[in-house]
């Protein structure tokens, strides 16, 4: 879909955004290291994960849904997309 994507990217959102060039910053999805440990040792999500993003939130959420991930977004561009752990 042409997005820059990264996991556990930089120390915080501010540093992560500042590291991206203009093209990457226009369509990006990542979470920063300061999100804490939201995965167990098997790599399963155990707590809510907040994604920083730019581009089309509905496209991003649709892509995550295709891989079985539940998401929530309040509908504002300045708010994170939340990935919700199962059960």
N, C-alpha and C positions, 0 to 999 in steps of 0.2 A: 504493500500500500504506500510505499515511499516514505515511511516514518523513520526517523532516528529513534532507536530504542536502546535502553540500557537498564541493567539490574544493578542495584547497590552502587549507584553512580555518584561519585564525589562525596564529600562529607555532608553537604546540605543542598537544598534546592537552589539557593543563591549562587553558590559556587558552580553547581551543575549548569544552570542557565547561562552563566557568564562564560562557560567553557565552549558553548555551542556557537558555530558560525551562523550567519543569517539564514542560510538555507536549512540547516538542521533545526534551528529554533522555530521555524515556521511549521514544522510537522514533527513533533517529538513526543515520546512517552517514556518515562523513567521513574524510578524511585531512588531517593538518596540514602546514603548510609545511615544517617541519623534517624531513620524510620525505626530503628531498633531491630531486635531479633523477632521477626514475625513468622519464622519458619521453624519447624522441628528438625531433628537430625535426619529425617527421611525426606526433607524438602517440601513437606506439606505446609500450607498456610494455616497458622494457628491463631492469628489475630488480624484485624483489619489492616489492609495495605492501602496507602494513599498514593495514587499516581499523579505526578506532575505531567502536564500534557499541553500540547498546542495542536491546532488542526481542527478536526471534526470529532467531537466527543462521542457522538452517536456511532460513527464508524469504528472508533476505538472500542467502544463497549460491545458492538456487534462482533468484532473480531475476537474479543476475549470470551464472549458467550459461545462462539463456535468451538472453543477449547474447554467448555464446561465450567467457566468461571462466572460467578455471580457478581454483578456490579451495581453500584448506586451512584447517582450524580444528581445534585440539586438543580442543575440546569443553568448554572452561571459559569462564564468562562474563567473566572478567577478562583473557582473552587476545584479541588482535586476530584478525580474519579476514584471511588472507593471499591476495592476488590474485597469481597466478603468471604470469610472462610466457611467451609461446609460444616453443617451440623454443629 
